Amino acid sequence: MATKKVSLACSVCGSRNYTTNSNANNRTERLEVKKFCRHCNQHTIHKETK
């Protein structure tokens, strides 16, 4: 199985704070996770970017 490395970007400020390995074969939509953004200093939704 091939996994690809994806970045998670904050939906508020747009900064890319996290990276993760993802198996894109099983999903049709982008990953959304609620994580802490150190630039916004709060928990926000982080979306998968290219």
N, C-alpha and C positions, 0 to 999 in steps of 0.2 A: 504494500500500500504506500502510495506516495503522499506525503504530507507537505503542505506548503506553509511558509512562514508569513503571517499576516500581521499588520499593525492595527492597533485599536486607537481611534482618534476620539477626543472629547467632542460631544455634540454642541457644547456651549462655546468653547474658545477655539476648538479645532486643533489643538496640540496633540501630537502622537505620543502617548505616555506609555503604552504597553505593547508588547509583542507576544504572539502565541503561535503554536503550530496548529494547523487546521487541516482536516480532511474534507476538502471541498466537494468530493464526489457524493456525499450523502445529503447535502443541503442545496436548496435553490435560492435562499435569501441570505442576506448578510447577517453576521453574528452581532448581537446587541447585548452588552453586559453593563450592569451598573457598578462602576468602580470609582475610586477616589482620584480626583484630579488635583495635583499639587499646585497648578497654576490658578485654578478657580477656588481652591481651598474648600471644596465640598464634593459630595458624591453626585456624579452625573452619569448619564448614559454614554457609553463609549461604543462606537460603531466600527465595524471592520472596514478597512480601506485597502486599496490595491497595493 
